[in-house]
Amino acid sequence: MLPAEAAPAAAPPAPASAPRERKPGEISPEMRKKLLGESVGLGGLPEKPMPSNIFLNVILGVTLIVVVAYAGGIRP
């Protein structure tokens, strides 16, 4: 019978492409590119932030119509 060879006691290698630590609230470059494309798709410009939240404006508009209709006597 042959003697067992001793396995080297080396530490496991660190992954070469370990993700870097991000600060809270920081987004990855891929997510930033995706969000910028979404903003441009909604009518924004790549070099300028949107002036207002379009979804909030739509929700407020619909709510205003419902309140005016309810106050005017149109009820479901």
DAHUFEN-V85197 format. One record per pair of residues at least 4 apart in sequence whose ideal C-beta (glycine too) atoms are under 8 Angstrom apart, sorted by the first residue. I is the first residue (numbers start at 1). J is the second residue. If there is no record, write none. Layout:
i->I j->J
i->I j->J
This chain:
i->14 j->18
i->22 j->26
i->22 j->27
i->22 j->28
i->27 j->31
i->27 j->32
i->27 j->35
i->28 j->32
i->29 j->33
i->30 j->34
i->31 j->35
i->32 j->36
i->33 j->37
i->34 j->38
i->35 j->39
i->36 j->40
i->36 j->46
i->37 j->41
i->38 j->42
i->39 j->44
i->39 j->50
i->40 j->44
i->40 j->45
i->40 j->46
i->42 j->50
i->42 j->54
i->43 j->50
i->43 j->54
i->44 j->48
i->44 j->49
i->44 j->50
i->50 j->54
i->52 j->56
i->52 j->57
i->53 j->57
i->54 j->58
i->55 j->59
i->56 j->60
i->57 j->61
i->58 j->62
i->59 j->63
i->60 j->64
i->61 j->65
i->62 j->66
i->63 j->67
i->64 j->68
i->65 j->69
i->66 j->70
i->67 j->71
i->68 j->72
i->69 j->74
i->70 j->74
i->70 j->75
